[in-house]
C-alpha cells in the first residue's frame, strides 16, 4: 500500500488520474493564508511538481492562518519555509522554491514552466498582473480571495472555446482607498483555510478531469452561515480591452500605479527626497511586527489604524514619505493625511517593501 491508496479506490478516480497529478506542474503564487492550505493539500494529493513564489517574510501575525509556519519560522522567507516543510513530509515531490515577489519583469519566465497557476495573493495589483500574464501565456488560473467572513473561488482562462479572465468579472482595478485587506479588517484563520482547500480541490479536479471544476464559474462562500452560491461568468468587452496585447506591453505596465497611486514615488525618488529635504520623514504604516524591516534608514512606525492620531513628528515632517508591504495601505494613508494636512507634500512608495528596489535586510 502507498500513500495514495485511498485515492486509487475512490470510484471514478483510480491510478490513471493519480498519474495525471504526478505528471502535473503547478505554480502557487503566494505562500500566505490561501497558499499554505493549497500547497499542503496538493502536496498530500501527489502533484508531482510544485512551484512556490513569495518574497515575503514570516511574521508573528501570520500564524493564525498560515498553517505551514510556526514561531520558529518568523523572519524566514515564506517560499523557503514552505518548501522546507513540504520536502520534510513528502520525499517523492519536486519543489521549486522562488524566494522573490512576482513582478512584470519575472512573471512571464516563471509562469511559462507550469501547467496550472494558482493565485494565493492578497492584493489587487498582483491579481491583475497574474491574470494578464496567464491570458498572454494561455495558462489556466485558479483564483481565490477572502474579505472578512466571505470567500470566492473561480477558474479562469481554462475554456478554450470561451476563455473568461478575472478582468471579465472585475475590469478595472479598484482605487487604493477602496482596498481593505486582512491587516485592516481582520480575518478568522479558518476562512483562508477553507477557501485554499477549495482552490486545491478545483486544481485536482481540473488536472485529472474528475467531475466538473468551476470553469467560468465563481463560487461564493459565507463563513457565518456556511452558505454557498455559484455565479455563471460571461465575457466582458470592456475587460477584454484592458488586457495588454503583447508581452512587451505587459512588462511596461505599472500595476501598482494602475490601482490608483496618484501621489506615488519610486524608492530611488523617496531616498533622494530623504537626502535632499531636511524635514522629510519616512513612515512605515504596517503593523509593528511586520517584516522585513528597512536597512539603514531611520523611520517612524505608525500603523494605518493610528495614522490620524496627533503624532508631533507627522505634524513637523514635510514631505511625508509613506510605505507599507505592497504600496496599498500607504496609498490609503496618503489620502487620509492629505485631508488632515492641506498643502503638505505626502507620497506613497510604489510597491512598498515588496518592490525589488526596497532597501531591506
Beta strands, then each sheet from edge to edge (+ up, - down):
strand 1: 25-29
strand 2: 49-53
strand 3: 94-98
strand 4: 116-119
strand 5: 140-147
strand 6: 150-156
strand 7: 217-222
strand 8: 227-232
strand 9: 264-265
strand 10: 281-284
strand 11: 300-301
strand 12: 320-323
strand 13: 346-349
sheet 1: 3+ 2+ 1+ 4+ 5+ 6- 7+ 8-
sheet 2: 9+ 13+ 12+ 10+ 11+
end
